[in-house]
Amino acid sequence: MLKIENLSVRVGGKDILRKINLEIKKAEIHALLGPNASGKSTLVYTMMGFPDYQIMEGEIDFKGKNIESLSIEERAKLGIALAFQHPPIIKGIKLSKLLEKISKQVINIKKFPIKSDLLSREINVGFSGGERKLSEIIQIISLNPSFVIFDELDSGLDVEMLEKLAIIIKDKLLNNDVSILLITHRGNILHFLKPDFAHVIINGELICSSKDWKDMWETIRKYGYEKCKECKEHKLLSD
Amino acid sequence: MKNVKNVKSINYYQIDYNVNKIFEREGAVILSSPEAYKKLRWTRDYFKQEPKEGYFIWVKKSIGYPLITRITISSPKVIQKPENLVVIEKNVEVKIQSICNASKKNLEGKHIGCSKIILRENSVLKMKHFHSWGKRDWVESSLEFFLGKGAKLSYAYKCLEIPMKLKTENNTYLKENSSSNLIITILAKDGEVDMRDSTFLNGRESNGISRLRMIGNKRSKIVARSQIVANDAGIGHVDCMGLLLSENSSIQAIPELINRNKDASLTHEASVGKISEEALNYLRSRGLTEDEAIDLIVNGFLGEEEPIIIKGRIVPSKLYM
């Protein structure tokens, strides 16, 4: 589905990502863990094709196609979707209007735990943390994607809300063989979605990949990301 | 907008200098301004001089559906000078949709409109005012609203096709407990816009809000002065928002607060900028092209599509124009 090889990225003249390798197959869930400013968001925005994220070397292939030269919208049309950590406020445009413009499939909004007026409100204007995330998930599902990146889905949410979102993700995405990349530095979302693989990124380098996300998370929880630098147990899967 | 069954037509229709049609409604007297000046002596107090063109609307009873006026330039080189007078009696509620336009884009006409709108005690007016012009037209429009005690005014002006020069001046005078809510929306392309609006809080507990939404595109220049003057203990707010879509355009937004009463409260906010990259990227990540994303943001900024009613049918204003 997605293959990143030897990817190095520069932003604003500064090297942020160094030689990243990552492969996500159909229907797999991967988690990318890392402290603040480790390069997680840079990887997300580079995958999505945002301007200012300059690829210095390496490749990104999606469904067997090289996508580095594609625009943001072309990548979206190919099936890549991003649920933003901090989606912007867009005044004057109701969520329903946006859904009308972007939807590739009909959404039964009654199945989502939202207040009835959410669709008639301007995008993210006055939305609570949970409403923002729900709005993101509804938009993503409406796009009928094959690969979804959730950027810090669990930030600013209580456990109860996170569980509700995880149920929706399982029902609407995982049941349809959608591949998922979870960007996070918390553990709760991992327990709900149980990734097939987990990776650690520090200082722009992917230093560890493992199928045993529980063990990896337990180490990080107990000793912090510094321990990952010293750890000899987990090795990159490609090694 | 719901009660459209009985709406048959435009209530006042002027083409170039001539009245094409007047269609009165129960509860309202509708005349040309020259006729009103002749027949109803009291109207002379409101006209600056004997009018040659324009409409007079006197609403004596509440009307559930909108009264519609239309003043159109349809011949080349016409110089229209309509003087309009609207009087809404005590406790009466009414909606007015007013259209001023050029039927073709190459007529090189002039429209110099002057309207006075009187809201008597506790009356309510919801007015939508649409302008649409050709690139070689010249337009000056002045409006004065006089609100009696407890009167309520909601006024929305929208011009999405400006002439080469558009000059507007609005003055709103509020007495005790009255309130006004003005929203003025301009999409400027290839032309100059000079807007002034002033709201005078002349009575206790009066409440005035004035909001300007301006988009500058393709060699356009907008200067907008929006002022609130508190002469009594009222509340006023001005907000001027500008969106610049091209390098060769400019927007100058000048909010002004003048407070002459220590118990009055006046606030303003203003911003002029480009469409945020963040918002564009967000919408593009949903599969919209850059142009589609810009269109969506601009339409959001300009506000909801305003329906107008012609011959009993609801017509989107953009189509109509």
Interface residues (C-beta under 8 A of the other chain):
Chain A: M48 F50 P51 S71 I72 E73 A76 K77 A81 L82 F84 P87 P88 I90 K91 G92 I93 K97 L98 K101 I102 K104 E122 Q139 L143
Chain B: S276 E277 E278 A279 N281 Y282 L283 R284 S285 R286 G287 L288 T289 E290 E292 L296 I297 N299 G300 F301 L302 G303
